[in-house]
Amino acid sequence: MSIMNELKAEIVRLSRKEIKKELEPVRRVNAAQRKLIANLRRDVSDLQREVARLQKAVGAEPPPVIDEEEAQRFWMSGKGVVSLRKRLGVTQTEFARLIGVTQQSVVRWEKTAGKIPFRGVEVQAGILRVRALDKKTAWTELGKEAKRK
């Protein structure tokens, strides 16, 4: 029995040694990839800080850039348009002016049940831009003044 146990132990030891030897190149590549990813994350963080600093210096936020993939994933319902408009505290006409469409488009969107088929990337970009606004900024863009309490 002792010889069998010794033989098994030796086989296990040799197989572990072989596996370790075979995996070493993979471990090296994995470590290099992890370092690369960490460096890229640091670069992205630095760039985001720089963009924020520049935006603060300029005092304006750049218009959102929307690519084809994002445009296809973006959707909104009629209820979403109504709630966005009410959150901003604007009329349908003012909302249309913010986005750059006609008031009839906004009326049609608000009556739509389910997903709204927006026409054109410009309209989608306008809605995404307006979605990022707060009430004060939207009113400033419209030239409205907030009511004093």
N, C-alpha and C positions, 0 to 999 in steps of 0.2 A: 504494500500500500504506500509506503514511503516513497518508493521510486516513482509511482504514478503521480503523487502530489508534487514531487520535485519536477517531474517532466511537465506537468500542467503549468506550474509556476514559471518555468523557463520559457515555455511557449507564450504565455501571457506577457512576460517581460520583453521577449524579442518582438512580438507583434506590436506592443506599445511603442517600442523603439522605432520600428519601421513606420508606423503611422505618424509619429512625431516628425520623422525625417521627411516623409512625403508632404506633410502639412506646412512645413517651414516656409516654402516659397509663398504659399497662400497667405500665411500670417504676415509676411513682409509686405505683400501687396496691400493687404487689409490695413495695416498700420500706416502705410503711405497714403492710402485713400482717406483715412480718418484725419490725418494731418492736413491734407488738401481741403477737406470739408471744413475743418476748424478754421483754416486760413480764409476760406471763402466767406464763412459766416462773419469773421472779424471785418473783412472788407465791406460786406454788405452793411454791417452795423455802422462802420465809419461813414459810408456813403449816405446812409439814412440820416445820421446826425448832421452831416454837411448839408444835405438837402433841407432839413428842418431849419438849420441856421440861416441858409440863404433865403428860404421862404420868409423867415422872421425879418430878415434885413430888407427884403423887397416889400413885405407886407401884403402879399397876395398869394393865393393858392393857385397852382397851375391847373388848367382844365384837365379832367380825368382822361387818360389815354385808354381807349377800349379797343381791344383786338378782336379778330373774328371769332375766336373761341369763346371769349367772354360775352360777346354780342349774342352768340347762339345760346349760351347758358342763362342770360339775363331775361327775366320776365316779370310782369307785374299784373295784378288783377285790378278790376274797377274799384273794388273796396280799398285796395292799396293806394290808388291814386287819390281817392277821397280822403283817406286818413293822412296821407302825406300833405295834401293841400290844407287840411284843417290844422295839422301840426304846425305848419308854417303861418297859419292865420291869414291866408290870401284868398281872393275870389278866383273864380275859374278864369276870368280874363287875365288877372295878374299872374296866375300859375302858367297860363299859356305864354305870356310874355317872358317869364323866366326861362321856359324851355325853348322857346323860339318856334311855336306852332300857333295855329289858330284856336280861338275859343271853342269853336265847334268840335275840334279834335278832342279837347278836354272833356266836353259834354259827352261825346261818343264813348271815350274811354271809361268815364264814370258809369255809364249805363251798361258796359260790357260785363257779363258774368264769366268768370274764368280768366284764362290767359289772354292778354291784350296783344294783338299782332301789330307791333310798332313797325312803322315804315322807315327804313333807313338807319344807318349807324349814328347819324347826327342826332336824331331824336332820342335814341337810346343813350347816347353820351350826355345829352342835355338832361335827361331824367336822372341819370346817375349823378350828374353834377348837382342837381337840385336836391337829390336825396341826401347828399352830404352836407347841405347847408343847414344852419340853424335859423330860427325865426328872425333874429336881429340882422343877420347877414342878408337874408332874403329881402327883408324890408328895405335895407340899405340899397340893395341892387335895384329895387323898384322905385326908390326915391320916396318911400313912405316914412313917416315919423311915428315912433311908438307913442301910444297914448300915455300921458302922465297921470299917475294915480293921485 
